[in-house]
């Protein structure tokens, strides 16, 4: 029975050695995995730094672009203000032209009545003058016929 005990201890010792060897191989495998994970994390860290720098550059460019757009928008505001002022000026000019046109039309109506009166008076005067000329010519013709009839 003693030999059974020796064999049992030997089997336990072999089992323990196999357990230790297996555990060491697992630890070596875990170490390789941890090293790979560490390298991956370092790579990711480097890539994250690159992404961070690119993001910062993009943010700066975006801010510059926003400032440029704001500046151009402010410039366009003055153009729109000028266009609005121009529209108001045209409106004032249009109103002024309407007022002047109305005044000219009104004055033309008033003047046309005066012109019509002047034409009427002119026609009356011409008619009197024509009659006077005709009477004068008639008197001259009578006088001449009287002179010619006396001289015969």
C-alpha positions in Angstrom: 0.0 0.0 0.0 2.8 2.2 0.4 3.6 2.0 -3.2 0.0 3.1 -3.9 0.6 6.1 -1.9 3.9 6.8 -3.8 2.1 6.4 -7.1 -0.7 8.7 -5.9 1.8 11.3 -4.8 3.7 10.9 -8.1 0.4 11.3 -10.1 -0.4 14.4 -8.0 3.1 15.8 -8.6 2.8 15.2 -12.3 -0.7 16.7 -12.3 0.7 19.7 -10.4 3.6 20.1 -12.9 1.2 19.8 -15.8 -1.1 22.4 -14.1 1.9 24.7 -13.6 3.0 24.3 -17.3 -0.5 24.9 -18.5 -0.9 27.9 -16.2 2.4 29.3 -17.5 1.4 28.9 -21.1 -1.9 30.7 -20.3 -0.1 33.5 -18.6 2.3 33.8 -21.6 -0.7 33.9 -23.9 -2.4 36.5 -21.7 0.8 38.5 -21.6 0.9 38.5 -25.5 -2.7 39.6 -25.6 -2.1 42.4 -23.0 1.0 43.6 -25.1 -1.1 43.6 -28.2 -3.9 45.5 -26.4 -1.3 48.0 -25.1 0.1 48.5 -28.7 -3.4 48.9 -30.0 -4.2 51.4 -27.3 -1.0 53.3 -28.1 -1.9 53.3 -31.8 -5.4 54.5 -31.0 -3.9 57.2 -28.7 -1.7 58.4 -31.6 -4.6 58.4 -34.0 -6.8 60.2 -31.5 -4.2 62.9 -31.3 -4.2 63.2 -35.1 -8.0 63.3 -35.1 -7.9 65.9 -32.3 -5.4 68.1 -34.3 -7.5 67.8 -37.5 -10.7 68.6 -35.6 -9.1 71.7 -34.1 -7.9 72.8 -37.5 -11.3 72.1 -38.9 -12.9 74.1 -36.1 -10.5 77.0 -36.7 -11.3 76.9 -40.5 -15.0 76.8 -39.7 -14.6 79.8 -37.4 -12.7 81.8 -40.0 -15.3 80.8 -42.6 -18.1 81.9 -40.2 -16.3 85.3 -39.6 -15.8 85.7 -43.4 -19.5 85.0 -44.0 -20.5 87.4 -41.2 -18.2 90.1 -42.8 -19.7 89.5 -46.2 -23.2 89.5 -44.8 -22.5 92.9 -43.1 -21.2 94.2 -46.5 -24.4 93.0 -48.2 -26.4 94.8 -45.5 -25.0 98.1 -46.7 -25.9 97.2 -50.3 -29.5 96.3 -49.2 -29.7 99.6 -47.3 -28.5 101.5 -50.3 -31.1 99.7 -52.5 -33.8 100.6 -50.0 -32.7 104.2 -50.0 -32.7 104.2 -53.8 -36.2 102.8 -53.8 -37.4 105.5 -51.4 -35.7 108.1 -53.6 -37.5 106.8 -56.7 -40.7 106.9 -54.8 -40.1 110.5 -53.8 -39.2 111.4 -57.4 -42.3 109.7 -58.7 -44.5 111.6 -56.2 -42.8 114.9 -57.2 -43.3 114.2 -60.9 -47.0 113.4 -60.2 -47.4 116.7 -58.3 -45.6 118.7 -61.1 -47.7 116.9 -63.7 -50.9 117.7 -61.8 -49.9 121.4 -61.4 -49.0 121.7 -65.1 -52.2 120.0 -66.1 -54.2 122.3 -63.9 -52.4 125.4 -65.1 -52.8 124.2 -68.7 -56.6 123.9 -68.1 -56.7 127.4 -66.6 -54.4 128.8 -69.4 -56.5 127.1 -72.1 -59.6 129.1 -71.0 -57.6 132.3 -71.2 -56.1 131.3 -74.6 -59.6 130.5 -75.8 -60.8 133.9 -74.7 -57.8 135.6 -76.4 -58.5 133.7 -79.6 -62.2 134.8 -79.5 -61.2 138.4 -79.0 -58.6 138.1 -81.7 -61.2 136.7 -84.1 -63.6 139.5 -83.2 -60.9 142.1 -83.7 -59.9 140.5 -87.1 -63.6 140.5 -88.1 -64.0 144.2 -87.2 -60.7 145.0 -89.0 -61.8 143.1 -92.1 -65.2 144.9 -92.1 -63.4 148.2 -91.6 -61.1 147.4 -94.5 -64.0 146.4 -96.7 -65.9 149.6 -95.9 -62.7 151.7 -96.5 -62.2 150.0 -99.8 -65.9 150.5 -100.7 -65.6 154.2 -99.8 -62.5 154.5 -101.9 -64.2 152.8 -104.8 -67.2 155.1 -104.5 -64.9 158.1 -104.3 -63.0 157.0 -107.3 -66.1 156.3 -109.3 -67.4 159.8 -108.4 -64.2 161.4 -109.5 -64.1 159.4 -112.8 -67.8 160.2 -113.4 -67.2 164.0 -112.9 -64.1 164.1 -115.1 -65.8 162.6 -118.0 
